Amino acid sequence: MSEFNNVTVIKKANVYFDGKVTSRTVVFENGERKTLGIMLPGEYEFGTGDKEVMEVLGGSLNVMLPGENTFTLYKEGDAFTVPANSKFKLEVTEVADYCCSYIKE
Amino acid sequence: MSEFNNVTVIKKANVYFDGKVTSRTVVFENGERKTLGIMLPGEYEFGTGDKEVMEVLGGSLNVMLPGENTFTLYKEGDAFTVPANSKFKLEVTEVADYCCSYIKE
């Protein structure tokens, strides 16, 4: 699926880390929410509320998930899941394009 | 209007200048097309195809339009129009969030 149809897009961006991580929020007819974002090279730590499924749309993300002590590289087309109410680390070495889905549990 | 309803969003980002300028394309029911984008600090030159109306959603953009020889600062809530098939320059000193509308003439 290369596009999302019949959705609502929030105009204003979500901006983190001085703009090195930004995203736009997309809301689906069923209330589901995703963000489409860009990460520039850098090291980041994020906390989750809902469970998140992160899909790499372009570039790559080096990720350390909760409970792990090494980074795993996820490339275009790959996805990983982050548990609810947890923290994960990212090392980004090239511009990464991603889609994050928020999963209510 | 703080959100766009019943639109199609292209998942993959448009990436320029090593990711310092990125945007997502939004297509409306009537076929109209807009991009929602982020510019990080830097100096850029862009060329237009269609006429463009640029709305500043956050931060600011210092803009030199075609035929001008000085920059004008546009802040959140401001908008400016760039003629079709022309070039314009931007000096960005803070993270800027923008919406660009492409106008068929």
N, CA and C atoms of all chains as a GROMACS GRO file, in nm:
protein
  630
    1MET      N    1   0.085  -0.119   0.000
    1MET     CA    2   0.000   0.000   0.000
    1MET      C    3   0.089   0.124   0.000
    2SER      N    4   0.091   0.194  -0.113
    2SER     CA    5   0.183   0.308  -0.126
    2SER      C    6   0.117   0.440  -0.089
    3GLU      N    7  -0.014   0.436  -0.064
    3GLU     CA    8  -0.083   0.559  -0.022
    3GLU      C    9  -0.195   0.524   0.074
    4PHE      N   10  -0.238   0.623   0.152
    4PHE     CA   11  -0.350   0.607   0.244
    4PHE      C   12  -0.467   0.688   0.187
    5ASN      N   13  -0.582   0.623   0.173
    5ASN     CA   14  -0.699   0.690   0.115
    5ASN      C   15  -0.803   0.724   0.221
    6ASN      N   16  -0.882   0.826   0.193
    6ASN     CA   17  -0.992   0.867   0.282
    6ASN      C   18  -0.946   0.888   0.426
    7VAL      N   19  -0.836   0.960   0.438
    7VAL     CA   20  -0.782   0.985   0.572
    7VAL      C   21  -0.788   1.134   0.603
    8THR      N   22  -0.767   1.164   0.731
    8THR     CA   23  -0.751   1.302   0.776
    8THR      C   24  -0.604   1.323   0.810
    9VAL      N   25  -0.550   1.435   0.764
    9VAL     CA   26  -0.411   1.469   0.796
    9VAL      C   27  -0.409   1.595   0.881
   10ILE      N   28  -0.339   1.590   0.994
   10ILE     CA   29  -0.321   1.710   1.076
   10ILE      C   30  -0.214   1.795   1.008
   11LYS      N   31  -0.247   1.922   0.982
   11LYS     CA   32  -0.155   2.006   0.905
   11LYS      C   33  -0.021   2.025   0.976
   12LYS      N   34  -0.025   2.062   1.102
   12LYS     CA   35   0.099   2.096   1.172
   12LYS      C   36   0.183   1.971   1.198
   13ALA      N   37   0.312   1.986   1.181
   13ALA     CA   38   0.404   1.875   1.204
   13ALA      C   39   0.428   1.854   1.353
   14ASN      N   40   0.466   1.732   1.387
   14ASN     CA   41   0.522   1.702   1.518
   14ASN      C   42   0.673   1.716   1.505
   15VAL      N   43   0.733   1.798   1.590
   15VAL     CA   44   0.876   1.829   1.577
   15VAL      C   45   0.950   1.789   1.704
   16TYR      N   46   1.055   1.707   1.688
   16TYR     CA   47   1.136   1.661   1.802
   16TYR      C   48   1.284   1.684   1.770
   17PHE      N   49   1.364   1.693   1.875
   17PHE     CA   50   1.510   1.701   1.859
   17PHE      C   51   1.550   1.810   1.759
   18ASP      N   52   1.500   1.933   1.783
   18ASP     CA   53   1.534   2.047   1.697
   18ASP      C   54   1.504   2.022   1.550
   19GLY      N   55   1.403   1.943   1.522
   19GLY     CA   56   1.361   1.919   1.384
   19GLY      C   57   1.432   1.803   1.318
   20LYS      N   58   1.524   1.739   1.391
   20LYS     CA   59   1.594   1.625   1.331
   20LYS      C   60   1.501   1.505   1.318
   21VAL      N   61   1.396   1.503   1.398
   21VAL     CA   62   1.288   1.404   1.384
   21VAL      C   63   1.157   1.481   1.373
   22THR      N   64   1.086   1.460   1.263
   22THR     CA   65   0.956   1.526   1.244
   22THR      C   66   0.857   1.425   1.188
   23SER      N   67   0.729   1.451   1.213
   23SER     CA   68   0.628   1.361   1.156
   23SER      C   69   0.496   1.435   1.137
   24ARG      N   70   0.410   1.374   1.056
   24ARG     CA   71   0.273   1.422   1.037
   24ARG      C   72   0.178   1.312   1.081
   25THR      N   73   0.070   1.353   1.144
   25THR     CA   74  -0.028   1.257   1.195
   25THR      C   75  -0.139   1.234   1.094
   26VAL      N   76  -0.169   1.106   1.070
   26VAL     CA   77  -0.275   1.064   0.978
   26VAL      C   78  -0.378   0.985   1.060
   27VAL      N   79  -0.505   1.023   1.045
   27VAL     CA   80  -0.612   0.954   1.118
   27VAL      C   81  -0.703   0.885   1.018
   28PHE      N   82  -0.731   0.756   1.044
   28PHE     CA   83  -0.810   0.676   0.952
   28PHE      C   84  -0.958   0.677   0.992
   29GLU      N   85  -1.043   0.635   0.898
   29GLU     CA   86  -1.188   0.637   0.921
   29GLU      C   87  -1.227   0.561   1.047
   30ASN      N   88  -1.153   0.454   1.078
   30ASN     CA   89  -1.186   0.373   1.196
   30ASN      C   90  -1.124   0.428   1.324
   31GLY      N   91  -1.062   0.547   1.314
   31GLY     CA   92  -1.003   0.609   1.432
   31GLY      C   93  -0.857   0.574   1.453
   32GLU      N   94  -0.808   0.475   1.377
   32GLU     CA   95  -0.668   0.437   1.389
   32GLU      C   96  -0.578   0.556   1.354
   33ARG      N   97  -0.462   0.563   1.418
   33ARG     CA   98  -0.373   0.676   1.399
   33ARG      C   99  -0.234   0.626   1.361
   34LYS      N  100  -0.175   0.690   1.262
   34LYS     CA  101  -0.037   0.661   1.222
   34LYS      C  102   0.036   0.795   1.210
   35THR      N  103   0.169   0.790   1.218
   35THR     CA  104   0.248   0.907   1.182
   35THR      C  105   0.343   0.868   1.070
   36LEU      N  106   0.364   0.963   0.978
   36LEU     CA  107   0.463   0.948   0.872
   36LEU      C  108   0.575   1.044   0.905
   37GLY      N  109   0.698   0.991   0.920
   37GLY     CA  110   0.803   1.078   0.972
   37GLY      C  111   0.937   1.062   0.903
   38ILE      N  112   1.023   1.155   0.937
   38ILE     CA  113   1.160   1.158   0.887
   38ILE      C  114   1.255   1.168   1.006
   39MET      N  115   1.360   1.088   1.005
   39MET     CA  116   1.467   1.103   1.104
   39MET      C  117   1.597   1.133   1.030
   40LEU      N  118   1.662   1.242   1.070
   40LEU     CA  119   1.795   1.272   1.017
   40LEU      C  120   1.899   1.201   1.102
   41PRO      N  121   2.020   1.189   1.050
   41PRO     CA  122   2.124   1.119   1.127
   41PRO      C  123   2.138   1.174   1.269
   42GLY      N  124   2.151   1.084   1.365
   42GLY     CA  125   2.163   1.123   1.504
   42GLY      C  126   2.132   1.005   1.594
   43GLU      N  127   2.138   1.028   1.725
   43GLU     CA  128   2.103   0.925   1.823
   43GLU      C  129   1.984   0.974   1.904
   44TYR      N  130   1.885   0.889   1.916
   44TYR     CA  131   1.760   0.930   1.978
   44TYR      C  132   1.709   0.823   2.074
   45GLU      N  133   1.637   0.868   2.176
   45GLU     CA  134   1.562   0.774   2.260
   45GLU      C  135   1.417   0.822   2.262
   46PHE      N  136   1.326   0.730   2.241
   46PHE     CA  137   1.184   0.761   2.243
   46PHE      C  138   1.112   0.674   2.346
   47GLY      N  139   1.006   0.728   2.402
   47GLY     CA  140   0.919   0.651   2.489
   47GLY      C  141   0.786   0.627   2.418
   48THR      N  142   0.730   0.509   2.438
   48THR     CA  143   0.599   0.479   2.379
   48THR      C  144   0.488   0.495   2.482
   49GLY      N  145   0.369   0.524   2.432
   49GLY     CA  146   0.247   0.516   2.512
   49GLY      C  147   0.178   0.388   2.467
   50ASP      N  148   0.108   0.397   2.354
   50ASP     CA  149   0.054   0.276   2.291
   50ASP      C  150   0.168   0.192   2.234
   51LYS      N  151   0.137   0.065   2.206
   51LYS     CA  152   0.230  -0.018   2.131
   51LYS      C  153   0.252   0.044   1.993
   52GLU      N  154   0.372   0.037   1.941
   52GLU     CA  155   0.402   0.097   1.810
   52GLU      C  156   0.459  -0.007   1.714
   53VAL      N  157   0.412  -0.002   1.592
   53VAL     CA  158   0.474  -0.079   1.484
   53VAL      C  159   0.541   0.022   1.390
   54MET      N  160   0.672   0.009   1.378
   54MET     CA  161   0.751   0.103   1.298
   54MET      C  162   0.792   0.034   1.168
   55GLU      N  163   0.753   0.094   1.056
   55GLU     CA  164   0.786   0.042   0.923
   55GLU      C  165   0.885   0.138   0.858
   56VAL      N  166   0.995   0.085   0.807
   56VAL     CA  167   1.095   0.170   0.742
   56VAL      C  168   1.056   0.187   0.595
   57LEU      N  169   1.028   0.313   0.555
   57LEU     CA  170   0.985   0.341   0.418
   57LEU      C  171   1.102   0.376   0.327
   58GLY      N  172   1.212   0.422   0.389
   58GLY     CA  173   1.330   0.459   0.312
   58GLY      C  174   1.447   0.476   0.407
   59GLY      N  175   1.569   0.456   0.358
   59GLY     CA  176   1.686   0.464   0.446
   59GLY      C  177   1.689   0.347   0.541
   60SER      N  178   1.743   0.368   0.659
   60SER     CA  179   1.752   0.259   0.757
   60SER      C  180   1.755   0.315   0.899
   61LEU      N  181   1.720   0.228   0.994
   61LEU     CA  182   1.719   0.263   1.136
   61LEU      C  183   1.792   0.155   1.213
   62ASN      N  184   1.884   0.195   1.298
   62ASN     CA  185   1.953   0.104   1.387
   62ASN      C  186   1.884   0.113   1.522
   63VAL      N  187   1.827   0.004   1.568
   63VAL     CA  188   1.731   0.009   1.679
   63VAL      C  189   1.772  -0.082   1.794
   64MET      N  190   1.764  -0.030   1.916
   64MET     CA  191   1.777  -0.114   2.035
   64MET      C  192   1.644  -0.113   2.108
   65LEU      N  193   1.577  -0.226   2.102
   65LEU     CA  194   1.444  -0.238   2.164
   65LEU      C  195   1.457  -0.263   2.314
   66PRO      N  196   1.349  -0.243   2.390
   66PRO     CA  197   1.354  -0.266   2.536
   66PRO      C  198   1.400  -0.409   2.565
   67GLY      N  199   1.491  -0.423   2.659
   67GLY     CA  200   1.539  -0.556   2.697
   67GLY      C  201   1.653  -0.606   2.612
   68GLU      N  202   1.686  -0.533   2.506
   68GLU     CA  203   1.798  -0.572   2.421
   68GLU      C  204   1.921  -0.491   2.460
   69ASN      N  205   2.039  -0.544   2.431
   69ASN     CA  206   2.161  -0.467   2.458
   69ASN      C  207   2.249  -0.451   2.336
   70THR      N  208   2.193  -0.481   2.219
   70THR     CA  209   2.263  -0.452   2.093
   70THR      C  210   2.163  -0.388   1.996
   71PHE      N  211   2.220  -0.321   1.896
   71PHE     CA  212   2.137  -0.257   1.793
   71PHE      C  213   2.114  -0.353   1.678
   72THR      N  214   1.998  -0.344   1.618
   72THR     CA  215   1.965  -0.422   1.498
   72THR      C  216   1.930  -0.324   1.386
   73LEU      N  217   1.983  -0.350   1.267
   73LEU     CA  218   1.958  -0.260   1.154
   73LEU      C  219   1.831  -0.300   1.080
   74TYR      N  220   1.739  -0.204   1.066
   74TYR     CA  221   1.617  -0.226   0.989
   74TYR      C  222   1.622  -0.138   0.866
   75LYS      N  223   1.601  -0.201   0.751
   75LYS     CA  224   1.611  -0.130   0.624
   75LYS      C  225   1.474  -0.112   0.559
   76GLU      N  226   1.474  -0.043   0.447
   76GLU     CA  227   1.350  -0.018   0.373
   76GLU      C  228   1.271  -0.147   0.357
   77GLY      N  229   1.145  -0.142   0.394
   77GLY     CA  230   1.058  -0.258   0.385
   77GLY      C  231   1.052  -0.339   0.513
   78ASP      N  232   1.147  -0.317   0.605
   78ASP     CA  233   1.146  -0.387   0.733
   78ASP      C  234   1.053  -0.316   0.832
   79ALA      N  235   1.014  -0.390   0.935
   79ALA     CA  236   0.931  -0.332   1.041
   79ALA      C  237   0.970  -0.392   1.175
   80PHE      N  238   0.947  -0.318   1.280
   80PHE     CA  239   0.970  -0.372   1.414
   80PHE      C  240   0.862  -0.318   1.507
   81THR      N  241   0.841  -0.390   1.618
   81THR     CA  242   0.736  -0.355   1.711
   81THR      C  243   0.796  -0.312   1.844
   82VAL      N  244   0.744  -0.204   1.899
   82VAL     CA  245   0.790  -0.155   2.029
   82VAL      C  246   0.674  -0.169   2.128
   83PRO      N  247   0.696  -0.236   2.242
   83PRO     CA  248   0.587  -0.255   2.339
   83PRO      C  249   0.535  -0.121   2.391
   84ALA      N  250   0.412  -0.124   2.441
   84ALA     CA  251   0.353  -0.005   2.502
   84ALA      C  252   0.434   0.035   2.626
   85ASN      N  253   0.430   0.164   2.657
   85ASN     CA  254   0.490   0.216   2.780
   85ASN      C  255   0.633   0.169   2.801
   86SER      N  256   0.714   0.185   2.697
   86SER     CA  257   0.854   0.143   2.706
   86SER      C  258   0.941   0.247   2.636
   87LYS      N  259   1.070   0.224   2.641
   87LYS     CA  260   1.164   0.315   2.574
   87LYS      C  261   1.249   0.237   2.476
   88PHE      N  262   1.285   0.303   2.366
   88PHE     CA  263   1.375   0.238   2.271
   88PHE      C  264   1.473   0.341   2.216
   89LYS      N  265   1.590   0.291   2.174
   89LYS     CA  266   1.696   0.378   2.125
   89LYS      C  267   1.717   0.359   1.975
   90LEU      N  268   1.755   0.469   1.911
   90LEU     CA  269   1.780   0.466   1.768
   90LEU      C  270   1.913   0.530   1.736
   91GLU      N  271   1.991   0.466   1.651
   91GLU     CA  272   2.109   0.528   1.592
   91GLU      C  273   2.082   0.538   1.443
   92VAL      N  274   2.076   0.661   1.394
   92VAL     CA  275   2.039   0.683   1.254
   92VAL      C  276   2.162   0.737   1.181
   93THR      N  277   2.203   0.670   1.073
   93THR     CA  278   2.324   0.711   1.002
   93THR      C  279   2.293   0.764   0.861
   94GLU      N  280   2.169   0.746   0.815
   94GLU     CA  281   2.127   0.804   0.687
   94GLU      C  282   1.982   0.847   0.705
   95VAL      N  283   1.939   0.940   0.622
   95VAL     CA  284   1.802   0.990   0.634
   95VAL      C  285   1.704   0.873   0.629
   96ALA      N  286   1.617   0.866   0.727
   96ALA     CA  287   1.521   0.756   0.733
   96ALA      C  288   1.378   0.809   0.723
   97ASP      N  289   1.300   0.742   0.641
   97ASP     CA  290   1.159   0.773   0.618
   97ASP      C  291   1.082   0.658   0.683
   98TYR      N  292   0.985   0.689   0.769
   98TYR     CA  293   0.917   0.581   0.840
   98TYR      C  294   0.768   0.606   0.854
   99CYS      N  295   0.697   0.496   0.883
   99CYS     CA  296   0.555   0.502   0.918
   99CYS      C  297   0.538   0.434   1.052
  100CYS      N  298   0.480   0.505   1.147
  100CYS     CA  299   0.458   0.448   1.281
  100CYS      C  300   0.308   0.430   1.304
  101SER      N  301   0.268   0.306   1.337
  101SER     CA  302   0.128   0.276   1.368
  101SER      C  303   0.113   0.260   1.519
  102TYR      N  304   0.011   0.323   1.574
  102TYR     CA  305  -0.014   0.317   1.719
  102TYR      C  306  -0.125   0.216   1.744
  103ILE      N  307  -0.093   0.115   1.824
  103ILE     CA  308  -0.185   0.002   1.842
  103ILE      C  309  -0.243   0.005   1.983
  104LYS      N  310  -0.375   0.025   1.991
  104LYS     CA  311  -0.444   0.021   2.120
  104LYS      C  312  -0.451  -0.125   2.166
  105GLU      N  313  -0.421  -0.148   2.292
  105GLU     CA  314  -0.424  -0.287   2.342
  105GLU      C  315  -0.532  -0.302   2.448
  106MET      N  316  -0.828   2.620   0.908
  106MET     CA  317  -0.840   2.475   0.883
  106MET      C  318  -0.714   2.406   0.934
  107SER      N  319  -0.726   2.333   1.044
  107SER     CA  320  -0.608   2.272   1.105
  107SER      C  321  -0.584   2.129   1.058
  108GLU      N  322  -0.678   2.076   0.980
  108GLU     CA  323  -0.659   1.941   0.927
  108GLU      C  324  -0.722   1.932   0.788
  109PHE      N  325  -0.677   1.833   0.711
  109PHE     CA  326  -0.734   1.805   0.580
  109PHE      C  327  -0.814   1.675   0.590
  110ASN      N  328  -0.939   1.678   0.548
  110ASN     CA  329  -1.025   1.560   0.560
  110ASN      C  330  -1.047   1.494   0.424
  111ASN      N  331  -1.074   1.364   0.426
  111ASN     CA  332  -1.105   1.287   0.303
  111ASN      C  333  -0.999   1.305   0.196
  112VAL      N  334  -0.874   1.294   0.238
  112VAL     CA  335  -0.764   1.310   0.143
  112VAL      C  336  -0.688   1.179   0.128
  113THR      N  337  -0.604   1.176   0.025
  113THR     CA  338  -0.509   1.066   0.006
  113THR      C  339  -0.370   1.118   0.039
  114VAL      N  340  -0.295   1.039   0.116
  114VAL     CA  341  -0.158   1.077   0.148
  114VAL      C  342  -0.064   0.974   0.086
  115ILE      N  343   0.037   1.022   0.014
  115ILE     CA  344   0.139   0.933  -0.039
  115ILE      C  345   0.234   0.898   0.076
  116LYS      N  346   0.254   0.769   0.099
  116LYS     CA  347   0.332   0.728   0.216
  116LYS      C  348   0.476   0.779   0.211
  117LYS      N  349   0.544   0.758   0.100
  117LYS     CA  350   0.686   0.793   0.093
  117LYS      C  351   0.705   0.944   0.091
  118ALA      N  352   0.807   0.988   0.162
  118ALA     CA  353   0.838   1.130   0.168
  118ALA      C  354   0.908   1.175   0.041
  119ASN      N  355   0.899   1.304   0.014
  119ASN     CA  356   0.984   1.371  -0.084
  119ASN      C  357   1.104   1.425  -0.007
  120VAL      N  358   1.224   1.391  -0.049
  120VAL     CA  359   1.344   1.426   0.027
  120VAL      C  360   1.438   1.508  -0.061
  121TYR      N  361   1.476   1.627  -0.013
  121TYR     CA  362   1.566   1.717  -0.085
  121TYR      C  363   1.680   1.760   0.007
  122PHE      N  364   1.791   1.801  -0.052
  122PHE     CA  365   1.902   1.858   0.025
  122PHE      C  366   1.941   1.769   0.144
  123ASP      N  367   1.969   1.642   0.113
  123ASP     CA  368   2.012   1.546   0.217
  123ASP      C  369   1.914   1.538   0.334
  124GLY      N  370   1.787   1.560   0.308
  124GLY     CA  371   1.686   1.546   0.413
  124GLY      C  372   1.661   1.673   0.491
  125LYS      N  373   1.736   1.781   0.456
  125LYS     CA  374   1.712   1.907   0.529
  125LYS      C  375   1.579   1.969   0.488
  126VAL      N  376   1.529   1.930   0.371
  126VAL     CA  377   1.394   1.968   0.328
  126VAL      C  378   1.321   1.839   0.292
  127THR      N  379   1.209   1.815   0.357
  127THR     CA  380   1.129   1.695   0.328
  127THR      C  381   0.981   1.732   0.325
  128SER      N  382   0.903   1.655   0.251
  128SER     CA  383   0.759   1.681   0.251
  128SER      C  384   0.681   1.555   0.221
  129ARG      N  385   0.552   1.561   0.251
  129ARG     CA  386   0.458   1.454   0.215
  129ARG      C  387   0.354   1.514   0.123
  130THR      N  388   0.313   1.435   0.025
  130THR     CA  389   0.214   1.481  -0.072
  130THR      C  390   0.074   1.440  -0.029
  131VAL      N  391  -0.018   1.537  -0.034
  131VAL     CA  392  -0.159   1.516   0.000
  131VAL      C  393  -0.242   1.547  -0.125
  132VAL      N  394  -0.330   1.455  -0.163
  132VAL     CA  395  -0.414   1.474  -0.281
  132VAL      C  396  -0.560   1.484  -0.236
  133PHE      N  397  -0.630   1.587  -0.284
  133PHE     CA  398  -0.768   1.612  -0.244
  133PHE      C  399  -0.865   1.547  -0.341
  134GLU      N  400  -0.991   1.537  -0.296
  134GLU     CA  401  -1.095   1.471  -0.378
  134GLU      C  402  -1.107   1.534  -0.516
  135ASN      N  403  -1.084   1.666  -0.525
  135ASN     CA  404  -1.097   1.736  -0.654
  135ASN      C  405  -0.969   1.728  -0.738
  136GLY      N  406  -0.871   1.650  -0.690
  136GLY     CA  407  -0.747   1.635  -0.764
  136GLY      C  408  -0.639   1.734  -0.725
  137GLU      N  409  -0.677   1.834  -0.646
  137GLU     CA  410  -0.579   1.934  -0.603
  137GLU      C  411  -0.470   1.866  -0.520
  138ARG      N  412  -0.349   1.920  -0.530
  138ARG     CA  413  -0.235   1.859  -0.464
  138ARG      C  414  -0.165   1.963  -0.377
  139LYS      N  415  -0.130   1.921  -0.255
  139LYS     CA  416  -0.051   2.004  -0.164
  139LYS      C  417   0.061   1.919  -0.107
  140THR      N  418   0.166   1.985  -0.059
  140THR     CA  419   0.266   1.914   0.020
  140THR      C  420   0.276   1.980   0.156
  141LEU      N  421   0.296   1.895   0.257
  141LEU     CA  422   0.323   1.942   0.393
  141LEU      C  423   0.468   1.911   0.420
  142GLY      N  424   0.547   2.014   0.452
  142GLY     CA  425   0.691   1.992   0.459
  142GLY      C  426   0.759   2.059   0.576
  143ILE      N  427   0.884   2.020   0.592
  143ILE     CA  428   0.972   2.075   0.696
  143ILE      C  429   1.101   2.121   0.627
  144MET      N  430   1.147   2.240   0.665
  144MET     CA  431   1.279   2.286   0.624
  144MET      C  432   1.364   2.309   0.748
  145LEU      N  433   1.481   2.248   0.750
  145LEU     CA  434   1.576   2.276   0.857
  145LEU      C  435   1.661   2.395   0.816
  146PRO      N  436   1.730   2.458   0.912
  146PRO     CA  437   1.811   2.574   0.879
  146PRO      C  438   1.907   2.546   0.764
  147GLY      N  439   1.919   2.643   0.673
  147GLY     CA  440   2.006   2.629   0.556
  147GLY      C  441   1.964   2.728   0.450
  148GLU      N  442   2.034   2.724   0.337
  148GLU     CA  443   2.000   2.810   0.224
  148GLU      C  444   1.963   2.722   0.106
  149TYR      N  445   1.852   2.753   0.044
  149TYR     CA  446   1.799   2.666  -0.061
  149TYR      C  447   1.751   2.749  -0.179
  150GLU      N  448   1.758   2.687  -0.297
  150GLU     CA  449   1.691   2.744  -0.414
  150GLU      C  450   1.600   2.638  -0.472
  151PHE      N  451   1.477   2.676  -0.501
  151PHE     CA  452   1.381   2.583  -0.559
  151PHE      C  453   1.328   2.638  -0.691
  152GLY      N  454   1.292   2.548  -0.779
  152GLY     CA  455   1.225   2.586  -0.901
  152GLY      C  456   1.080   2.540  -0.896
  153THR      N  457   0.991   2.620  -0.951
  153THR     CA  458   0.851   2.581  -0.956
  153THR      C  459   0.814   2.528  -1.094
  154GLY      N  460   0.712   2.442  -1.097
  154GLY     CA  461   0.647   2.403  -1.222
  154GLY      C  462   0.516   2.479  -1.224
  155ASP      N  463   0.417   2.428  -1.151
  155ASP     CA  464   0.293   2.502  -1.130
  155ASP      C  465   0.320   2.623  -1.039
  156LYS      N  466   0.228   2.717  -1.039
  156LYS     CA  467   0.232   2.826  -0.942
  156LYS      C  468   0.219   2.765  -0.802
  157GLU      N  469   0.287   2.821  -0.705
  157GLU     CA  470   0.283   2.768  -0.569
  157GLU      C  471   0.240   2.875  -0.470
  158VAL      N  472   0.154   2.835  -0.378
  158VAL     CA  473   0.123   2.920  -0.264
  158VAL      C  474   0.181   2.852  -0.140
  159MET      N  475   0.274   2.920  -0.074
  159MET     CA  476   0.344   2.864   0.041
  159MET      C  477   0.289   2.930   0.168
  160GLU      N  478   0.240   2.847   0.259
  160GLU     CA  479   0.186   2.894   0.387
  160GLU      C  480   0.280   2.847   0.498
  161VAL      N  481   0.321   2.939   0.583
  161VAL     CA  482   0.410   2.903   0.693
  161VAL      C  483   0.326   2.854   0.812
  162LEU      N  484   0.345   2.727   0.849
  162LEU     CA  485   0.266   2.667   0.958
  162LEU      C  486   0.337   2.679   1.092
  163GLY      N  487   0.469   2.696   1.087
  163GLY     CA  488   0.547   2.706   1.210
  163GLY      C  489   0.686   2.756   1.176
  164GLY      N  490   0.751   2.823   1.267
  164GLY     CA  491   0.883   2.879   1.240
  164GLY      C  492   0.873   2.995   1.143
  165SER      N  493   0.974   3.014   1.061
  165SER     CA  494   0.973   3.125   0.966
  165SER      C  495   1.059   3.091   0.845
  166LEU      N  496   1.034   3.163   0.736
  166LEU     CA  497   1.108   3.145   0.611
  166LEU      C  498   1.149   3.283   0.560
  167ASN      N  499   1.274   3.299   0.527
  167ASN     CA  500   1.326   3.421   0.467
  167ASN      C  501   1.332   3.396   0.317
  168VAL      N  502   1.258   3.473   0.239
  168VAL     CA  503   1.231   3.436   0.100
  168VAL      C  504   1.270   3.548   0.004
  169MET      N  505   1.339   3.511  -0.104
  169MET     CA  506   1.362   3.605  -0.215
  169MET      C  507   1.288   3.552  -0.336
  170LEU      N  508   1.182   3.621  -0.373
  170LEU     CA  509   1.098   3.578  -0.485
  170LEU      C  510   1.160   3.622  -0.617
  171PRO      N  511   1.116   3.563  -0.728
  171PRO     CA  512   1.170   3.600  -0.858
  171PRO      C  513   1.154   3.751  -0.882
  172GLY      N  514   1.259   3.814  -0.931
  172GLY     CA  515   1.252   3.958  -0.959
  172GLY      C  516   1.284   4.046  -0.839
  173GLU      N  517   1.296   3.983  -0.721
  173GLU     CA  518   1.330   4.060  -0.602
  173GLU      C  519   1.481   4.048  -0.576
  174ASN      N  520   1.536   4.147  -0.506
  174ASN     CA  521   1.678   4.137  -0.472
  174ASN      C  522   1.703   4.148  -0.321
  175THR      N  523   1.597   4.139  -0.243
  175THR     CA  524   1.612   4.132  -0.098
  175THR      C  525   1.523   4.020  -0.046
  176PHE      N  526   1.556   3.974   0.076
  176PHE     CA  527   1.476   3.868   0.139
  176PHE      C  528   1.366   3.930   0.224
  177THR      N  529   1.253   3.863   0.230
  177THR     CA  530   1.142   3.904   0.316
  177THR      C  531   1.110   3.789   0.410
  178LEU      N  532   1.092   3.822   0.538
  178LEU     CA  533   1.066   3.720   0.638
  178LEU      C  534   0.917   3.689   0.647
  179TYR      N  535   0.883   3.562   0.633
  179TYR     CA  536   0.745   3.517   0.648
  179TYR      C  537   0.736   3.428   0.770
  180LYS      N  538   0.642   3.462   0.859
  180LYS     CA  539   0.630   3.390   0.986
  180LYS      C  540   0.504   3.305   0.988
  181GLU      N  541   0.488   3.231   1.096
  181GLU     CA  542   0.371   3.145   1.114
  181GLU      C  543   0.243   3.221   1.081
  182GLY      N  544   0.161   3.164   0.994
  182GLY     CA  545   0.036   3.226   0.954
  182GLY      C  546   0.048   3.308   0.826
  183ASP      N  547   0.173   3.342   0.788
  183ASP     CA  548   0.195   3.417   0.663
  183ASP      C  549   0.194   3.323   0.543
  184ALA      N  550   0.173   3.380   0.425
  184ALA     CA  551   0.180   3.302   0.302
  184ALA      C  552   0.239   3.389   0.192
  185PHE      N  553   0.299   3.324   0.095
  185PHE     CA  554   0.349   3.397  -0.023
  185PHE      C  555   0.327   3.311  -0.146
  186THR      N  556   0.325   3.378  -0.263
  186THR     CA  557   0.296   3.309  -0.388
  186THR      C  558   0.419   3.313  -0.478
  187VAL      N  559   0.451   3.200  -0.538
  187VAL     CA  560   0.564   3.190  -0.630
  187VAL      C  561   0.508   3.162  -0.769
  188PRO      N  562   0.543   3.244  -0.869
  188PRO     CA  563   0.490   3.221  -1.004
  188PRO      C  564   0.531   3.084  -1.059
  189ALA      N  565   0.454   3.036  -1.155
  189ALA     CA  566   0.489   2.911  -1.225
  189ALA      C  567   0.621   2.926  -1.298
  190ASN      N  568   0.691   2.812  -1.314
  190ASN     CA  569   0.815   2.807  -1.394
  190ASN      C  570   0.914   2.917  -1.357
  191SER      N  571   0.941   2.928  -1.228
  191SER     CA  572   1.036   3.030  -1.181
  191SER      C  573   1.121   2.969  -1.070
  192LYS      N  574   1.216   3.048  -1.021
  192LYS     CA  575   1.302   3.003  -0.912
  192LYS      C  576   1.293   3.100  -0.797
  193PHE      N  577   1.304   3.047  -0.675
  193PHE     CA  578   1.305   3.135  -0.559
  193PHE      C  579   1.405   3.082  -0.457
  194LYS      N  580   1.456   3.177  -0.375
  194LYS     CA  581   1.558   3.142  -0.277
  194LYS      C  582   1.504   3.153  -0.136
  195LEU      N  583   1.556   3.066  -0.050
  195LEU     CA  584   1.514   3.063   0.090
  195LEU      C  585   1.636   3.064   0.181
  196GLU      N  586   1.631   3.145   0.284
  196GLU     CA  587   1.728   3.138   0.393
  196GLU      C  588   1.649   3.101   0.517
  197VAL      N  589   1.678   2.984   0.570
  197VAL     CA  590   1.600   2.934   0.684
  197VAL      C  591   1.690   2.933   0.807
  198THR      N  592   1.646   3.001   0.913
  198THR     CA  593   1.730   3.012   1.033
  198THR      C  594   1.671   2.935   1.152
  199GLU      N  595   1.547   2.890   1.140
  199GLU     CA  596   1.486   2.806   1.243
  199GLU      C  597   1.399   2.703   1.172
  200VAL      N  598   1.373   2.592   1.239
  200VAL     CA  599   1.292   2.487   1.176
  200VAL      C  600   1.160   2.545   1.128
  201ALA      N  601   1.130   2.522   1.001
  201ALA     CA  602   1.007   2.577   0.943
  201ALA      C  603   0.915   2.465   0.897
  202ASP      N  604   0.789   2.480   0.932
  202ASP     CA  605   0.683   2.386   0.896
  202ASP      C  606   0.597   2.458   0.793
  203TYR      N  607   0.571   2.396   0.679
  203TYR     CA  608   0.499   2.469   0.574
  203TYR      C  609   0.399   2.381   0.500
  204CYS      N  610   0.306   2.448   0.434
  204CYS     CA  611   0.212   2.382   0.342
  204CYS      C  612   0.224   2.449   0.207
  205CYS      N  613   0.249   2.371   0.105
  205CYS     CA  614   0.263   2.426  -0.031
  205CYS      C  615   0.147   2.377  -0.117
  206SER      N  616   0.074   2.471  -0.176
  206SER     CA  617  -0.036   2.437  -0.268
  206SER      C  618   0.008   2.461  -0.410
  207TYR      N  619  -0.020   2.366  -0.497
  207TYR     CA  620   0.017   2.375  -0.638
  207TYR      C  621  -0.106   2.415  -0.718
  208ILE      N  622  -0.094   2.530  -0.787
  208ILE     CA  623  -0.209   2.589  -0.854
  208ILE      C  624  -0.193   2.575  -1.005
  209LYS      N  625  -0.285   2.498  -1.066
  209LYS     CA  626  -0.287   2.486  -1.212
  209LYS      C  627  -0.340   2.616  -1.271
  210GLU      N  628  -0.274   2.666  -1.376
  210GLU     CA  629  -0.319   2.792  -1.435
  210GLU      C  630  -0.369   2.770  -1.576
   0.00000   0.00000   0.00000
